[in-house]
Amino acid sequence: MSGLSLRGVRKAYGAVEVIKGVDLDIESGEFVVFVGPSGCGKSTLLRMIAGLEDITGGKLSIGGKVVNDVDPSQRGIAMVFQSYALYPHMTVRENMGFALRFAGKSKDEIAAQVAEAARILELGQLLDRKPKDLSGGQRQRVAIGRAIVRHPQVFLFDEPLSNLDAELRVHMRIEIARLHKELATTIIYLTHDQVEAMTLANKIVVLRSGVVEQVGAPLTLYDDPDNLFVAGFIGSPKMNFLAGKVQNGRILLPEFGNQTIPMAPLKLPPDEGATVTVGIRPEAFKRGGEATLSLVVEIVEHLGDESFAYARQAGGQVVTISVSDGRGVLPGQTITATFDPARALVFNKSGQRIR
């Protein structure tokens, strides 16, 4: 196992800089997920770690060794791509052992390592099949097995579940989590799906426009985001954002009939008259809170034991509210949504968190 270190890592294509000085430490054995919107640079950063893209500036170390100019095959990494990239004319056994055969390993060594990977991934009964005879999930497990047999220091996963249907994605998330627990190796996993990030990661790296916005454990990012972008990106349904203005120690909400709500104590409270944004998670709306919004329900989304009501005041923005029992909530109904001000987050005009 090996950790990674990135110091001031940059990537530019001519005058266009797409990775803008990334500093990041990944400990040995961690499961780290890169997330961010399309075009944020996460794929480019992963390919730089793999050695598939040159590094314009900065330093990349794996296991304490600088690898900027080291050939990809010598970095001790194995990559699992979005497309399975299996050889259609080869069996599962041959696909999984191909890299070892190419490296000149003996038949006995190849057979032993393929058998071990097949045990871990529960592929033993499929070893003599060809890719066309496998389901999407089975093909993805073969692609992972092909990486396992190499005994890499670091696994890189490039959106490996995006081609699978919803049910298979859930199943494969469980399989990948189990794999990490059994192998106890370092994994860097790239996805645009923040649900995957929250369920798999020890550490999440949130990227935007080639910059790391925040790094932390999943629930740390969820509960304590540094800025509006992270607060809105992490969580499903996303956080509600209400435009406000500080007035007499409270927050005035122009889009909600100029009503005011209490502001929880802050170490560095905003100045009187300052423009702010109030962030409230859908599940923060509970009965008995000091802050109150009167809203009209437009749509109710039932998900079984939990429902989400989408409501607004006339001419105002839509607010998403988690309802434990939504059977009595109907479109057109006026509801009183209350929340504890201590559970609301406050952001300044530039989108940075006020604590």
PAFI-636774 format. One line per 3 residues: for each residue x, y, z of C-alpha. Coordinates in nm, 4 decimals, m for minus. Each point is the difference from the previous one (the first is absolute). Layout:
<atoms>
X:Y:Z ~ ...
</atoms>
This chain:
<atoms>
0.0000:0.0000:0.0000 ~ 0.1105:0.3576:m0.0654 ~ m0.1220:0.3507:0.0573
0.0079:0.2848:m0.2481 ~ 0.1042:0.3619:0.0253 ~ m0.0775:0.2788:m0.2453
0.1746:0.3344:0.0432 ~ m0.0900:0.2922:m0.2234 ~ m0.1028:m0.2360:m0.2802
m0.1015:0.1838:m0.3158 ~ m0.1129:m0.0935:m0.3484 ~ m0.0205:0.2389:m0.2937
m0.0837:m0.0480:m0.3641 ~ 0.1742:0.2957:m0.1586 ~ m0.1316:0.3120:0.1718
m0.2965:m0.1853:0.1523 ~ 0.0638:m0.1215:0.3554 ~ m0.2383:m0.2779:0.1022
0.1639:m0.1120:0.3279 ~ 0.1021:0.3010:0.2053 ~ 0.2477:m0.0923:0.2696
m0.1495:m0.2971:0.1864 ~ 0.1402:m0.0885:0.3434 ~ m0.1281:m0.3309:0.1348
0.1107:m0.2820:0.2310 ~ m0.1480:m0.3492:m0.0311 ~ 0.0941:m0.2393:0.2776
0.0859:m0.3628:m0.0615 ~ m0.3153:m0.2142:0.0029 ~ m0.2441:0.2899:m0.0391
m0.3010:m0.0090:m0.2313 ~ m0.0010:0.3471:m0.1561 ~ m0.2688:0.1205:m0.2396
0.0420:0.2901:m0.2435 ~ m0.3330:0.1725:m0.0707 ~ m0.1058:0.3072:m0.1896
m0.2048:0.1142:m0.2991 ~ 0.0939:m0.0762:m0.3593 ~ 0.3099:0.1927:m0.1024
0.1281:0.0478:0.3565 ~ 0.3287:m0.1801:m0.0773 ~ m0.0497:m0.3219:0.1965
0.0655:m0.2283:m0.2998 ~ 0.3109:0.1970:m0.0952 ~ 0.1310:m0.0218:0.3570
m0.0600:m0.3769:0.0107 ~ 0.1777:m0.0470:m0.3341 ~ 0.2966:0.2038:0.1279
0.0283:m0.2334:0.2993 ~ m0.0176:m0.2974:m0.2370 ~ 0.2708:0.1485:m0.2229
m0.2316:0.0308:m0.2995 ~ 0.0338:0.3807:0.0047 ~ 0.3235:0.1930:0.0475
0.0260:0.2294:0.3019 ~ 0.0572:0.3636:m0.0966 ~ 0.1198:0.1043:0.3438
0.0238:m0.1182:0.3599 ~ 0.0961:m0.3341:0.1503 ~ m0.1797:m0.3353:0.0198
0.1309:m0.2640:0.2419 ~ m0.1140:m0.3603:0.0475 ~ 0.1368:m0.1876:0.3007
0.2394:0.2873:0.0683 ~ 0.1533:m0.0129:m0.3495 ~ m0.0435:0.2840:m0.2514
m0.1539:m0.1526:m0.3123 ~ m0.0518:0.2999:m0.2302 ~ 0.2185:m0.1566:m0.2685
m0.0529:m0.3671:0.0874 ~ m0.1645:m0.2199:m0.2640 ~ m0.3619:m0.0981:0.0866
0.0951:m0.3683:0.0101 ~ 0.2576:0.0713:0.2714 ~ m0.2199:0.2059:0.2339
m0.1586:m0.2929:0.1809 ~ m0.3531:0.1003:m0.0996 ~ m0.2851:m0.1827:m0.1740
m0.2905:0.1769:m0.1666 ~ m0.3595:m0.1114:m0.0506 ~ m0.1683:0.1958:m0.2784
m0.3603:0.1003:m0.0631 ~ m0.0037:m0.2296:m0.3026 ~ 0.0883:m0.3565:0.0930
0.2624:m0.0249:m0.2799 ~ m0.0048:m0.3811:0.0013 ~ 0.1391:m0.2022:m0.2883
m0.3110:m0.1581:m0.1596 ~ 0.1870:m0.3050:m0.1383 ~ 0.1477:m0.0912:0.3405
m0.1629:m0.1807:0.2905 ~ m0.0354:0.1609:0.3424 ~ 0.3044:m0.1973:0.1147
0.2068:0.1228:m0.2964 ~ m0.1149:0.3598:0.0395 ~ 0.0919:0.0057:0.3679
0.3393:m0.1598:m0.0570 ~ 0.0987:0.1900:m0.3139 ~ 0.2114:0.2679:0.1734
0.1857:m0.2674:0.1974 ~ 0.0689:m0.2034:m0.3137 ~ 0.1197:0.3166:m0.1745
0.2336:0.0607:0.2977 ~ 0.1520:m0.3472:m0.0457 ~ m0.1434:m0.1680:0.3111
m0.0079:m0.3798:0.0110 ~ m0.3202:m0.1928:m0.0728 ~ m0.0210:m0.1216:0.3592
0.0391:0.3529:0.1384 ~ m0.2619:0.1354:m0.2403 ~ m0.2435:m0.2801:0.0879
0.0442:0.0593:0.3743 ~ m0.0501:0.3751:m0.0207 ~ m0.3008:m0.0279:m0.2321
m0.1561:m0.2595:0.2328 ~ 0.0482:0.2284:0.3015 ~ m0.1540:0.2994:m0.1794
m0.2896:m0.2188:m0.1174 ~ m0.0603:m0.1077:0.3614 ~ m0.0070:0.3590:0.1237
m0.2408:0.1066:m0.2761 ~ m0.2069:m0.3211:m0.0042 ~ 0.0845:m0.0693:m0.3651
0.1087:m0.3623:0.0382 ~ m0.2887:m0.1450:m0.2042 ~ 0.0483:0.2544:m0.2788
0.3689:m0.0459:m0.0786 ~ m0.0565:m0.1885:m0.3256 ~ m0.2670:0.2346:m0.1374
0.0640:0.2791:m0.2471 ~ m0.1093:0.3627:0.0582 ~ m0.3043:m0.0306:m0.2293
m0.1404:m0.2623:0.2381 ~ 0.0215:0.2272:0.3053 ~ m0.2280:0.2651:0.1474
0.1178:0.3594:0.0409 ~ 0.0740:m0.0528:0.3677 ~ 0.1963:m0.3176:m0.0706
0.2061:0.1744:m0.2674 ~ 0.0818:0.2791:0.2446 ~ 0.1131:m0.2560:0.2581
0.2283:m0.1582:m0.2625 ~ 0.1490:0.3428:m0.0726 ~ 0.0624:0.0448:0.3740
0.1485:m0.3508:0.0187 ~ 0.2408:0.0867:m0.2784 ~ 0.1253:0.2820:0.2231
0.0139:m0.2108:0.3179 ~ 0.2332:m0.2653:m0.1457 ~ 0.2691:0.2622:m0.0441
0.0109:0.0656:0.3774 ~ 0.0278:0.3763:m0.0482 ~ 0.0856:0.2502:0.2716
m0.2901:0.2203:m0.1101 ~ m0.3272:m0.0722:m0.1809 ~ m0.1479:0.2712:m0.2236
m0.3703:m0.0251:m0.0906 ~ m0.1262:0.2274:m0.2802 ~ m0.3829:0.0161:0.0343
m0.0222:m0.3820:m0.0074 ~ m0.3747:m0.0209:0.0671 ~ m0.1375:0.2616:m0.2393
m0.0900:m0.2596:m0.2676 ~ m0.2068:m0.2122:0.2410 ~ m0.3688:0.0282:0.0854
m0.1110:0.1301:0.3404 ~ m0.0369:m0.3408:0.1666 ~ 0.3391:m0.1213:m0.1219
0.1661:0.3228:0.1134 ~ m0.1230:m0.0582:0.3542 ~ 0.1228:m0.3621:m0.0110
0.3408:0.0979:m0.1392 ~ 0.0436:0.2743:0.2609 ~ m0.0344:m0.2687:0.2659
0.2468:m0.2236:m0.1885 ~ 0.2598:0.2765:m0.0319 ~ m0.0346:0.0918:0.3688
0.0473:m0.3674:0.0918 ~ 0.3003:m0.0199:m0.2338 ~ 0.1656:0.2967:0.1711
m0.0577:m0.1560:0.3412 ~ 0.1513:m0.3331:m0.1085 ~ 0.3004:0.1388:m0.1894
0.0607:0.2966:0.2354 ~ 0.1719:0.1839:m0.2849 ~ m0.0094:0.3633:m0.1109
m0.2866:0.0822:m0.2369 ~ m0.0626:0.3223:m0.1905 ~ m0.3473:m0.0016:m0.1497
m0.1386:0.2556:m0.2425 ~ m0.3723:0.0676:m0.0336 ~ m0.2480:0.2787:m0.0721
m0.2553:m0.1759:0.2220 ~ 0.0187:0.1450:0.3506 ~ m0.2088:m0.2909:0.1354
0.2830:m0.2361:m0.1028 ~ 0.2463:0.2360:0.1630 ~ m0.1918:0.0131:0.3283
m0.0467:m0.3767:0.0229 ~ 0.3501:m0.1134:m0.1016 ~ 0.2554:0.2561:0.1127
0.2133:0.0404:0.3084 ~ 0.0937:0.3364:m0.1471 ~ m0.1669:0.2119:m0.2686
0.1839:0.2523:m0.2166 ~ m0.2402:0.2565:m0.1497 ~ 0.1329:0.1638:m0.3172
m0.1207:0.2971:m0.2013 ~ 0.1744:0.1611:m0.2978 ~ 0.3300:m0.1723:0.0757
0.0060:0.1073:0.3647 ~ m0.0568:m0.2083:0.3138 ~ m0.2911:0.1648:0.1801
0.0031:m0.2216:0.3103 ~ 0.1363:m0.3317:0.1257 ~ m0.1525:m0.2001:0.2827
m0.1984:m0.2973:0.1217 ~ m0.3441:m0.0349:m0.1642 ~ m0.2046:0.1114:0.3021
0.2455:0.2820:0.0754 ~ m0.0618:0.1467:m0.3457 ~ m0.3731:m0.0544:0.0428
m0.0229:0.1623:0.3440 ~ 0.2749:0.2596:m0.0274 ~ 0.0562:0.1206:m0.3593
0.2420:0.2867:m0.0565 ~ m0.1969:0.1729:m0.2734 ~ m0.3222:0.0099:m0.2012
0.1358:m0.2260:m0.2722 ~ 0.0867:m0.2877:0.2332 ~ m0.3226:0.0488:0.1980
m0.2054:m0.0243:m0.3188 ~ 0.1943:m0.2826:m0.1593 ~ 0.0057:m0.2384:0.2974
m0.3418:m0.1287:0.1002 ~ m0.3085:m0.1300:m0.1794 ~ m0.2410:0.1747:m0.0186
0.2308:0.2986:0.0046 ~ 0.0068:0.2634:0.2710 ~ m0.2519:0.2861:m0.0160
0.1560:0.3437:m0.0471 ~ m0.1964:0.3060:0.1115 ~ 0.1133:0.3506:m0.0915
0.0109:0.2258:0.3052 ~ 0.1198:0.3227:0.1554 ~ 0.1169:0.0637:0.3554
m0.2415:0.2243:0.1905 ~ 0.0117:0.0642:0.3746 ~ 0.1788:m0.3257:0.0729
m0.2491:m0.2009:m0.2025 ~ m0.0131:m0.0977:m0.3675 ~ m0.2578:0.1639:m0.2259
m0.1291:m0.2243:m0.2821 ~ m0.1265:0.2210:m0.2874 ~ m0.1351:m0.2973:m0.2000
m0.2117:m0.1084:0.2953 ~ m0.2055:0.3124:0.0616 ~ 0.2893:0.1819:0.1705
m0.0458:m0.2139:0.3069 ~ 0.2988:m0.0396:0.2277 ~ 0.1499:m0.3077:0.1629
0.2390:m0.0286:0.2954 ~ 0.3717:m0.0254:m0.0699 ~ 0.1959:m0.2515:0.2060
0.3046:0.1379:0.1881 ~ 0.3090:0.0217:m0.2224 ~ 0.3642:0.0617:0.0916
0.0267:0.2628:m0.2748 ~ m0.3565:0.1225:m0.0587 ~ m0.0699:0.1943:m0.3208
m0.0385:0.3769:0.0153 ~ m0.3376:0.1690:0.0173 ~ m0.1483:0.0223:m0.3496
0.2305:m0.2674:m0.1434 ~ m0.1318:m0.2219:m0.2780 ~ 0.0056:m0.3659:0.1024
m0.1287:m0.3390:m0.1111 ~ m0.1650:m0.2342:0.2480 ~ 0.0473:m0.3727:m0.0654
m0.2488:m0.2507:0.1428 ~ 0.0004:m0.3770:m0.0599 ~ m0.3429:m0.1459:m0.0858
0.0110:m0.2187:0.3136 ~ 0.0706:0.3034:0.2233 ~ m0.3672:0.1017:m0.0200
m0.1526:m0.1347:0.3204 ~ m0.2933:0.0952:0.2171 ~ 0.0648:0.2441:0.2790
0.2917:0.1943:m0.1494 ~ 0.0399:0.3735:0.0656 ~ 0.0226:0.0899:m0.3704
m0.3249:m0.0248:m0.1957 ~ m0.0924:0.0110:m0.3683 ~ m0.3579:m0.0079:m0.1285
m0.0089:m0.1828:m0.3350 ~ m0.2395:m0.1499:m0.2538 ~ 0.0739:m0.3563:m0.1097
0.0401:m0.0483:m0.3766 ~ 0.1184:m0.3618:m0.0302 ~ 0.0446:m0.2882:0.2420
0.2543:m0.2696:m0.0832 ~ m0.0689:m0.3249:0.1882 ~ 0.2928:m0.2353:0.0588
m0.1591:m0.2446:0.2444 ~ 0.0635:0.0861:0.3642 ~ 0.1260:0.3460:m0.1001
m0.1494:0.2646:m0.2252 ~ 0.1233:0.3308:m0.1377 ~ m0.2339:0.2963:m0.0322
0.0932:0.2710:m0.2513 ~ m0.1646:0.3218:0.1152 ~ 0.0273:0.3748:m0.0458
m0.1500:0.3311:0.0953 ~ m0.1729:0.1937:m0.2780 ~ 0.2712:0.1167:m0.2396
0.2748:m0.1471:0.2165 ~ 0.2457:m0.2807:m0.0538 ~ m0.0741:m0.3685:0.0484
0.0970:m0.1469:0.3372 ~ 0.0556:m0.3752:0.0418 ~ m0.1265:m0.1401:0.3306
0.0478:m0.3538:0.1302 ~ m0.3227:m0.1406:0.1442 ~ 0.0107:m0.3206:0.2072
m0.3604:m0.0860:m0.0907 ~ m0.1124:0.1788:m0.3146 ~ m0.3385:m0.1683:m0.0310
m0.1770:0.3001:0.1498 ~ 0.1876:0.2594:m0.2071 ~ m0.1776:0.0960:m0.3230
0.0720:0.2360:m0.2908 ~ m0.1635:0.3396:0.0575 ~ 0.0154:m0.0384:0.3773
0.1506:0.2818:0.2087 ~ 0.2556:m0.1295:0.2482 ~ 0.2110:0.1567:0.2702
0.3611:m0.1117:m0.0314 ~ 0.2119:0.0561:0.3098 ~ 0.3673:m0.0577:0.0693
0.2600:0.0580:0.2676 ~ 0.2212:0.2973:m0.0984 ~ 0.2997:m0.1925:0.1357
m0.0439:m0.2471:m0.2872 ~ 0.0061:0.2757:m0.2630 ~ 0.3298:0.0905:m0.1664
0.0832:0.3595:m0.0923 ~ 0.2121:0.0968:m0.3017 ~ 0.1329:0.3433:m0.0948
m0.0433:0.1825:m0.3298 ~ 0.2966:m0.1818:m0.1583 ~ m0.1386:m0.3401:0.1002
0.2399:m0.0723:0.2863 ~ m0.1319:m0.1441:0.3248 ~ m0.0425:0.2317:0.2998
0.0733:m0.1911:0.3195
</atoms>
